[in-house]
Amino acid sequence: MKRLLNTLYITSSDRYLSLDGENVVVLAEQKEVGRVPLHNLEAIVTFGFTGASPALMGACAQRNVALSFLSHSGRFLARISGEERGNVLLRKRQYGISEDAAGSLDIAKSFIIGKIFNARWVLERATRDHAMRVDTERLKKVSGQLKCSLESVQECAFVDTLRGIEGEAASLYFSVFDELILQQKEAFRFQGRNRRPPLDAINALLSFVYTLLTNMTASALETVGLDPYVGFMHTDRPGRASLALDLMEELRPVFADRFVLSLINKRIVSPSGFYQKENGAVMMDDDTRKAVLSAWQSRKQEAIRHPFLEEKVEWGMVPYSQALLLARFIRGDLDAYPPFLWK
């Protein structure tokens, strides 16, 4: 089990990263504004285009500290990581399963069962905890439809069919997502999922947090020796971390979506922290991004009981736990991959 260490986020686009001995040094206009010991870090994520020194990139690669570059809006650009330490036989088995339709389908079904199950319980929990503030009948109706979707997943025989079931279930779930917004309702209305670019503040938050979760999941897969770019449901595409996208599906509702809702309902973000560009894209300002990242780090440290491992883990450990379970299944140590089923 991988021990969670700190992630250093550089949110200002004018910062340059360098190495001084064993320290990461953050520079603004060639003046030092921050210093962090490299051995305390698991990963560094920097937003913007100023860059990092070759010495720091080499040190990160040598120490297996992931250094990720994201655009100012949070879009993943590139990632530098150290020497691959994964088991060659494990990856060969992964590649073999990815080329086998039946094998890929079995694992993909587990991912989607986890996603739909968790989406359903996000709705069920809202009816339990906020019965007087939400349309309980509407949420219960969608929850029942999602239950039927779970049965359809069990019966489907083709990956394309599975993708269709997943898409319909996601549409159902997001059709009532606005019910889960309990504060700042007028400013944060959800009228449907949109991306590339996000056209409202909620979609901007969702896209940003999904990016954070994707990077976490990719790191987890690399840590256990799996190739994050070879998946079982998302098709292979150059530069696309298909397996990371597969694995994060089950975590979207309970990890990412609930986090976004908490940002709004706890007033951690406000409508004034977003602005619209000429092309209609809605973006976060620097202060809002910092607030989101701070809350994200806090959420990662919250402890829960893992439903399969039956032990306490931090939320930030869940992607690593699931990656480890997936690797054990691929090795043949488990009869099936157990998705993360939250209640």
Secondary structure by P-SEA (a helix, b strand, c coil): cbbbbbbbbbccccbbbbbccccbbbbcccccccccccccccbbbbcccccccaaaaaaaaaacbbbbbbcccccccccccccccccaaaaaaaaaaaacaaaaaaaaaaaaaaaaaaaaaaaaaaaaacccccaaaaaaaaaaaaaaaaaaaaccccaaaaaaaaaaaaaaaaccccccccccccccccccccccccccaaaaaaaaaaaaaaaaaaaaaaaaccccccccccccccccaaaaaaaaccccccccaaaaaaaaaaccccccccccccccbbbbcaaaaaaaaaaaaaaaabbbbcccccccccccaaaaaaaaaaaaaaacccccccccccc
